[in-house]
Amino acid sequence: MSKQNYSDLENNVVQSLDPQFPHLKLTYTMWDKNNIDGGVFERFASLYGVNFKDMDKGDKQTLSAIFRFNGTDVPTKINFYRTKARGDKRFSIQSIKQKANVGDIIALTYEHDPKTNKNIIILNLTAQAEKREKINGRNSSSCL
């Protein structure tokens, strides 16, 4: 997605990310149907053994994740799958409507966990940027 659709506040957060971390702005359809373009997250998914090329139409792989939301880590599930009709690559996040709004930017990252080696972390960058702005009392053009 073009970063020109991001607010100054969102751009500040996105620019602070490692370039390897995929992110996108949720459209109404992505949010409403929990049907997100998986191509954006394909390389990231491969870190967890998800290979869309090996999946047939209708195949799905579910992984545990953590949704870091308003300072709290909430366990969740994510699905990488191919649609049944055309085999499009898709991604979904359990309970996305409770954790994000239309127009929010979400990103995937990970952190080391000694038990599982890696934890998938889902971030709502828009909510985090807005929370920082309120705490710091800064306007949207300030550095986060």
Secondary structure in CASP SS format (residue, H / E / C, confidence):
PFRMAT SS
TARGET T0000
AUTHOR 0000-0000-0000
METHOD secondary structure of the structure
MODEL  1
M C 1.00
S C 1.00
K H 1.00
Q H 1.00
N H 1.00
Y C 1.00
S C 1.00
D H 1.00
L H 1.00
E H 1.00
N H 1.00
N H 1.00
V H 1.00
V H 1.00
Q H 1.00
S H 1.00
L C 1.00
D C 1.00
P C 1.00
Q C 1.00
F C 1.00
P C 1.00
H E 1.00
L E 1.00
K E 1.00
L C 1.00
T C 1.00
Y H 1.00
T H 1.00
M H 1.00
W H 1.00
D H 1.00
K H 1.00
N C 1.00
N C 1.00
I E 1.00
D E 1.00
G H 1.00
G H 1.00
V H 1.00
F H 1.00
E H 1.00
R H 1.00
F H 1.00
A H 1.00
S H 1.00
L C 1.00
Y C 1.00
G C 1.00
V C 1.00
N C 1.00
F H 1.00
K H 1.00
D H 1.00
M C 1.00
D C 1.00
K C 1.00
G C 1.00
D C 1.00
K E 1.00
Q E 1.00
T E 1.00
L E 1.00
S E 1.00
A E 1.00
I E 1.00
F E 1.00
R E 1.00
F E 1.00
N C 1.00
G C 1.00
T E 1.00
D E 1.00
V E 1.00
P E 1.00
T E 1.00
K E 1.00
I E 1.00
N E 1.00
F E 1.00
Y E 1.00
R E 1.00
T C 1.00
K C 1.00
A C 1.00
R C 1.00
G C 1.00
D C 1.00
K E 1.00
R E 1.00
F E 1.00
S E 1.00
I E 1.00
Q C 1.00
S C 1.00
I H 1.00
K H 1.00
Q H 1.00
K H 1.00
A C 1.00
N C 1.00
V C 1.00
G C 1.00
D C 1.00
I E 1.00
I E 1.00
A E 1.00
L E 1.00
T E 1.00
Y E 1.00
E E 1.00
H E 1.00
D E 1.00
P C 1.00
K C 1.00
T C 1.00
N E 1.00
K E 1.00
N E 1.00
I E 1.00
I E 1.00
I E 1.00
L E 1.00
N E 1.00
L H 1.00
T H 1.00
A H 1.00
Q H 1.00
A H 1.00
E H 1.00
K H 1.00
R H 1.00
E H 1.00
K H 1.00
I H 1.00
N H 1.00
G C 1.00
R C 1.00
N C 1.00
S C 1.00
S C 1.00
S C 1.00
C C 1.00
L C 1.00
END
